[in-house]
Amino acid sequence: MSDQKKKPLMRCLGEFFGNIAQGIKTNPEADANRTEVNRTVEQHTTDEGVILRRTTIDEVEVRNDHD
């Protein structure tokens, strides 16, 4: 068995919704250490009028976590 106490359900729900709220508030464009180096778009149209599109984005991200 485990020696750790389990978190109450309400605590787990609070953490869950808190993480969702934090993700909504975060602006991914604010990260100045990320640079897009390549974007490739492949598109194919079928005879039935269905468009298949694949977009590949290559990025370089430099982290300064060691400060």
C-alpha positions in Angstrom: 0.0 0.0 0.0 1.0 3.6 -0.3 2.1 5.9 2.6 0.9 9.0 0.7 -2.6 10.4 1.5 -4.9 10.8 -1.5 -6.0 14.3 -2.4 -9.7 15.0 -1.9 -11.9 15.2 -5.0 -12.6 18.9 -4.6 -8.8 19.6 -4.5 -8.2 17.6 -7.7 -11.1 19.5 -9.4 -9.7 22.8 -8.3 -6.2 22.0 -9.6 -7.7 20.8 -12.9 -9.8 23.9 -13.6 -6.9 26.1 -12.3 -4.6 24.6 -14.9 -7.2 25.1 -17.6 -7.7 28.8 -16.6 -3.9 29.3 -16.6 -3.7 27.9 -20.1 -6.4 30.3 -21.3 -4.7 33.3 -19.7 -1.3 32.5 -21.1 -0.3 34.3 -24.3 1.9 31.9 -26.4 3.0 34.8 -28.7 4.6 36.6 -25.7 7.5 34.1 -25.7 10.3 36.0 -27.5 12.7 33.1 -27.4 10.8 31.1 -30.0 11.5 31.6 -33.7 9.8 30.0 -36.7 12.4 28.8 -39.1 10.3 27.0 -41.7 6.7 26.5 -42.6 5.6 24.0 -45.2 2.0 23.6 -46.5 1.0 20.6 -48.6 -2.5 20.7 -50.2 -4.3 18.2 -52.2 -7.8 18.5 -53.7 -9.7 15.3 -54.5 -12.2 14.9 -57.4 -15.1 15.1 -54.8 -14.0 18.6 -53.7 -12.4 17.5 -50.5 -9.3 19.5 -49.6 -6.5 17.7 -47.6 -4.0 20.1 -46.1 -1.0 19.5 -44.0 0.9 22.4 -42.3 4.3 21.7 -40.8 6.0 24.4 -38.6 9.6 24.1 -37.6 10.5 26.3 -34.6 13.6 26.9 -32.5 13.1 27.7 -28.8 15.9 28.8 -26.6 15.2 28.4 -22.8 17.1 30.2 -20.1 16.1 27.9 -17.2 19.6 27.6 -15.9 19.8 31.2 -14.6 
